[in-house]
C-alpha cells in the first residue's frame, strides 16, 4: 500500500507535465487559456468537474467545442490532461499591486 501511494505521489507531477503538453498540442489553451482558467471557453480550473463528467463532455460536447473522440485523444491522454487541470492552483483573490 505504501509503495502504491509513493508511486502515485511520485508520478503525479510527470502526468501533469504530460497533460500540459497535450493541453497545448491539442489547442485546448486557445479557448480555455494556458492555465485552464477560461477565456472564450469555459473555466476548467481550479477544481475541475469529476473525470467521468469531463470525459463525457470532451467526447460528446453540447456547445461549440468540437468532439475529441478516442481516435483523436486517447483515454490515457485525456486522463493526463485532467491531471494537469487538477494540478492548477487557485488564482489569486487579489493582486495587491493592481489595487494601488
C-alpha positions in Angstrom: 0.0 0.0 0.0 2.8 2.4 0.9 4.6 1.7 -2.4 1.4 2.4 -4.4 0.9 5.7 -2.5 4.6 6.6 -3.2 4.3 5.8 -6.9 1.1 7.8 -7.2 2.7 10.8 -5.5 5.9 10.4 -7.4 4.3 10.2 -10.8 1.6 12.8 -10.4 3.9 15.7 -11.5 5.0 13.8 -14.5 1.4 13.1 -15.6 0.6 16.8 -15.1 3.6 17.8 -17.2 2.5 15.4 -20.0 -1.1 16.7 -19.6 0.2 20.3 -20.1 2.0 19.3 -23.3 -1.2 17.6 -24.6 -3.4 20.5 -23.5 -1.2 22.8 -25.6 -0.7 20.5 -28.5 -4.5 19.8 -29.0 -5.1 23.6 -28.8 -7.2 23.5 -25.7 -5.5 26.7 -24.5 -7.0 28.6 -27.4 -10.4 28.7 -25.7 -9.6 27.7 -22.2 -6.4 29.7 -21.6 -3.0 28.3 -21.0 -3.8 27.6 -17.3 -7.4 26.4 -17.9 -8.9 29.5 -16.1 -11.2 30.2 -19.0 -11.4 32.7 -21.9 -13.6 32.1 -24.9 -14.2 28.6 -23.5 -15.4 27.5 -20.0 -13.2 27.8 -16.9 -11.7 24.3 -16.3 -9.7 25.0 -13.2 -9.3 25.1 -10.3 -11.3 22.2 -9.1 -12.4 20.6 -12.4 -15.6 18.6 -12.6 -15.2 14.9 -11.9 -13.3 13.0 -14.5 -16.3 10.9 -15.7 -18.2 14.1 -16.5 -15.2 15.8 -18.0 -14.5 12.8 -20.2 -18.1 12.6 -21.3 -18.2 16.2 -22.3 -14.9 16.1 -24.1 -16.1 13.1 -26.1 -19.7 14.5 -26.8 -19.8 18.3 -26.2 -23.0 20.2 -26.3 -21.7 23.6 -27.1 -19.3 24.9 -29.8 -16.4 22.7 -28.7 -15.5 20.0 -31.3 -15.7 16.4 -30.1 -12.4 14.8 -29.2 -13.1 11.1 -29.8 -10.8 8.3 -28.7 -9.4 8.4 -32.3 -8.2 12.0 -31.6 -7.4 11.9 -27.8 -6.8 8.5 -26.1 -8.3 7.8 -22.7 -4.8 7.9 -21.2 -4.1 11.3 -22.8 -7.4 12.6 -21.6 -6.6 11.5 -18.1 -3.2 13.2 -18.3 -4.9 16.5 -19.4 -7.3 16.1 -16.5 -4.3 15.6 -14.1 -2.8 18.8 -15.4 -6.0 20.7 -14.8 -6.2 19.3 -11.3 -2.7 20.4 -10.6 -3.5 24.1 -11.3 -3.5 26.3 -8.2 -6.3 28.7 -7.2 -5.9 32.0 -8.9 -5.0 34.9 -6.6 -8.1 36.5 -5.0 -6.4 39.9 -5.2 -3.2 41.2 -6.7 -2.1 44.0 -4.4 0.0 45.8 -7.0 -3.0 46.1 -9.3 -5.1 47.5 -6.4 -2.9 50.6 -6.0 
